[in-house]
């Protein structure tokens, strides 16, 4: 990988470059899903998405642990690692802390919002994100558990697309 082109960028230039990369990641993810849905149907796209994101969660966590770890044990350490996951920068996660647990919610999911904007129905993302989060957590701290409180296809309030609970398993 040749990153020498970045040497001439100042910190604002590097931030803009990162914004561009993240936008392009989102484009690839969105169009991969949409084209798979067109060719093979929504159910197949959802299943393949789950398989892909399980692996992305695992490999992303491994890379983050190698480059930036170790992390504090428990849900807070998992959150610190996940905040370094490039995909987390694209979503407005809200975090509530209560009794050593984290409740993570997404008021407006970019993927679901994009589907709404283009007249498409929601897609089932619950199992994909559960698999992604579990794979990520397993690498960073296997004692942490993830529970989906709600995510599509579940009913949810209009001001929140999904909500998750991260907690340490009691010994």
N, C-alpha and C positions, 0 to 999 in steps of 0.2 A: 504494500500500500504506500503510495507516494503522497505525502501530505505537505510537501514543500510549497505548494501554491498558497497554503494558509499562512506561511511565514510573514507575508507582507500585509496581513490584515491586522488592524488594531482590535481592541476588545469589542468595540461596537460592530466592527466588520465580522468578527468571529460569531457574535450573537446573531447577526443577520444570517450568516451562513448556517448556523444551527437551526434557526427558524425555517429557512428554506429546506434543509434536510428533513425536518419533522413534517413539513407540509407535503413534501414529496413522498415520505413514508406513508402518510395518510392516504395520498392518492393511490399508491400501489395497493394498499390494503383494501380501499373502497372498490376500486375497479376490479381487483382480483375477485372479490366477493360477488359483485354485481354480474360480472361475466360468467362466473361459475353458476350463479343463480339462473341466468338466462339460458345457459347451455344444458344444465342438469337439474334445475329446479331448486326451490328454496330449501327443502329438507336436506338435499345432498350438499348444498353450499354450507348450511349450518353444521353438518357433520364434519365436513372437511375443515371448516374453520376451527372447530373444537380440536381436531387432531393437530392442526398447525399450531394453534396457540398453546397447547400443552407443551409442545417442543420448544416454542419461543420462550415460554415462561421458564422452563428448565435451563436452557442454554443462556438466556439473558441473565438469570440469577448467577449461574456459574461464572460468567464473565465479570459481572459486578462484584462478586465475592473476591475473585482473583485480583481485580484492579483496585478495589476500594475497601475490602474487608480487613479484618473481621468486623462484625457488627454486634452491638449489644444484644444479648439474648432476649427473647420475648417479642411481643407485637411491635414495640417501638423500634427495635432493631430491624425487623422486617420492613416497617414503614420507611426507615432511613434508607435501606437498600432499594426499596421499590421506587422511591423518589428519584433514584439515579437511573431507573429503567426509562429509556427514551419515550416509550409509549405513554408513560404516566404524565409526561409534560403536556400531552395533547388533550388531557381530560381534566376538568375542574373538579378534582376530588375534594370533598369536604370531610374532615376528620373530627370526630368527637371522641374524647377520652373519658372512660368511666370504669372504675375499679380494675385498672390494669388491662382493660380491653380497648380495642379500637372499633368504632362504628364508622365505616367509610361509606359515604353516599355520593351519588353523581346526580346533581340537580338536572343537568341537561347533557345527555350522552351525544357526542358529536355524530356517531354512526346512526343512532336512532333519529336524531334531529335531521340529518341529511335525508333519510328515508322519508320522513314526514314532509320535508320541504319539496321533495320530488314526487309526492303522491303515492309513495310505496307504504305498505303496511309494515309494522314492526317485524323484526326478525328475532328468533329465539337466541339470545346471547347468554342466558343464565348458565348453561352447561359449559359453554366455551370459556367464560370468565372464571367459573369455579375451577375448571381444569387448569387454566393458566395460573390462577392464584395459588392453587394447591401445589403445582409443580414448582413455582417460584419459592414458596414458603418452605417446601421440603429441602431445598438446597440451602437456604439462608438459615433456617432454624426449624428442624423437624418437630420440635415440641409445640409449635404454633399451629392452631387449627383455623380453618376458614369456614364460615357458615353464610350461606346466602339468605338474607332476610326477605328480599324480593328482587326480581329482575325479570325482564320479558322472557317467558310469556305470562308471568304472574301479573295480577292486578297491582297497580301502583298509583300513588297520588300523582296529580298532574304536575306537581313541582319537584318530582324526583323520579328518575328512571330506574335506579337500582340502589340497593343498600346491602352492605356486607358487614359481618362481624369477624374480627380477628382476635383470637384469645389464646392464652397459653393453656395447654392441657394440664389439668391438675394431676399431680403424681399420686 
